Amino acid sequence: MSVLTAESAGAAPADEEPPDTGERHRLTAVTGLAALSLDAMASVAYGPEAIVLVLAASGAHGLGFTLPVTLAIAGLLAVLVASYRQVIAAFPDGGGSYAVARTHLGVRASLVAAASLVLDYVLNVAVAVTAGVAALTSAFPELYDDRLWICLAVLVLITGVNLRGIVESARAFIVPTAVFVVSILVLIAVGLFRSGPVSTAAAAGHASVLADNATTVGALLLLKAFASGCSALTGVEALANAVPSFRVPRVRRAQRAEVALGAVLGVMLIGLSVLISRFHLQPVEGVTVLAQLADASLGHNWAFYVIQFATMILLALSANTSFGGLPVLLKLLARDNYLPHVFALKADRQVHRHGVLTLAAVSAALLVFSGGDTNTLVPLFAIGVFIGFTIAQVGMVRHWREQRGRSWQGKALLNGFGAVLTGVSAVVVTATKFEDGAWLIVIALPLLVAAFETVHRAYARIGERLGLGRIPDPPHRDRSVVIVPVSNLSRLTCEALNAAASLGDEVRAVTVCHPDAEDRAQTEALARDWALWNPGVPLIQLTSERRALGRPIAAYVGETAATEAGTRVTVLIAEVEPDRLWQRLLQNQRGAVVAHAVRKDTDAVICRLRFRIS
C-alpha cells in the first residue's frame, strides 16, 4: 500500500506559507464600509442642512416639511440600495452605472455614466477636503489664510495612505468612522428623550436666515428641497463600483456593506430630521444645523466638541471614497480602450497606482483653482452622481426585462420609479445651480465623453495596424543591416559593434563630419584610429554642410532602405547610463537627437543600447 504524503498530494508543506493571492489586500464588509462609504456617512453633516436652508425661504411653516422631505429621500435611498445590491450581483467586476449602461443601454450611455462618475469622484475629493479644513479653520480662525496649504497637505496624506493599499486606508479610517457614527447615534438617542433643547449657546448671537411672513410652501420649493437634500445620497454607488476590491465571496460582502450603509445612513438622516422638528431649530449664519443639534441634545460641553471634531475629521477623510471607487472605474475604462492602458495596471498591494495619482493631481488642481474655498466647488457637486443614478436605474429596468425572471415586473417597476426620482433630481439640481457654476459640468461632461471616444478610436487604429485578433503570417528571416552612429573610439564603441554583429548580417559604422577645420581634424583622427583598430566594420563618413547630426544619419538610413529592397535596417544607438541620476545631466543627448530624426523620417528599427558604468 502506498502512503500519500501532503506534498505528493499537492498540498503546501507545513513550513511553507500558502501562495499570496492578494486577498489579504482586499476588503471585508466592515473595512469596505470604512474605505468606501465615508462620503455617504459624512453627508449627514450637510444633507439635512441643505433641506432646511431651502425650506427656510417659506419661514417656520416651511421648516415643518423637513421630516416629510427627509422621508422621501430615505425612500429613494432604500430604492437605490436595493438597486445597487442587484447591480453588485449582476456586475461583479465593478463599474456600477458604467457597467450597467454598457451592457443594456449602449456605448454612448455608458460613457456618459462614466464621465459623470469621474467628475463626481474628483469633485468629491475637493469638496470633502475643503469642507473638513473649513471646519478646522472655524475652530482655529488664525489658520484661515493658510487653508489652501492645509487642504493640499490633507490631500497628500490621503493619497499616501491609499498608495499603501485600500485595506491600509480602510484600517486607518475605521476608528474615525466609528467615532462619528456612534456620536451621531448617541446624539439622536439622547435627543429623542428631550422635551426641548438643553442648550442654544452655539446659535446665540447669530443672525437667523429664516424668511419672515411666509405662510405657503409651493411644490417647486419642496422639489428643490428634495433635490438639495439628495446630496446626502452621494457615495451610495461607490460600493458597486469597487466590487473587485472586496474579498471572496466578493458579491456577498459588497452587498452586505451596501445594506449596512443604507441602514446606518437612513437612520441618521431620519433621526436628525426628527430632532430638527422636535427642537424647532432654525438655520443661522455661521453655525451648522448639526452643531445646533449637538448643542440642543447633548449640551455645550465636551460631547459637543467631540461631535464637531469627529465631523471635521470624517468630512476631510470622506475623500477616500473616491480613491476607492474611481481607480476601479478607470481600470474598466482602460480595459475597454477608452483610457490609456496604464490605468489598468496594479501595484503589489492591489493598488491602481496611476488612477490614485491622477485623481490626486486633478483634485490638487481643483483645490488651487478654488483657493481652498468650499463654496466655489459645492455648486458643481452631486450633479454627476444623479446622472449616474438615473442611467443605472434605467439600465436595470432593461436588465429585468431581458432576464424575465421571477417577479421581474416588480423589480423593474422599483428601478423605473427610482429612475424617475433621480432623473427629476438631476434636472432640478442642474437648473437651480446652473448660474452658480453647474454650467461647467454641462460643458465638461460632453468633453470628457469626447475624450473617451478619441482614445478609443486611437486604440482601434493601432489595433487595426497591428492586426490584433488576427493570426499573423508565419515569421521569416530577412537580410538585415545594422547602422551604428559613432563619434570616437571607446569601450562604448566596441560594445555597440559587438551588439550590432549579434543583431544583423552586416554592420556599418557611420560618423557625421562638418566642413569647419576643427571637425575635419577630428574626423581624420577618427579615421586613422579606426584603420589601426581594424574592427572588420567599415566606417562611412557622412558630410553635412550644416551643423546637424540627426538629419544626415536619417537621410543615409532612408537611402539604404530605398536602394536595398528587402533588407531590414536597424539603427543601434549606444549610450552611457551613469550610476547616479544627477550624472545624466552631464550627457550630451546625441543619442536622443539621432533617434528622433531617424524615427521622424524613416521606418527603420531603433535600438537604444544602454551601457551602464559601475
Disulfide bonds with the S-S distance in Angstrom:
none
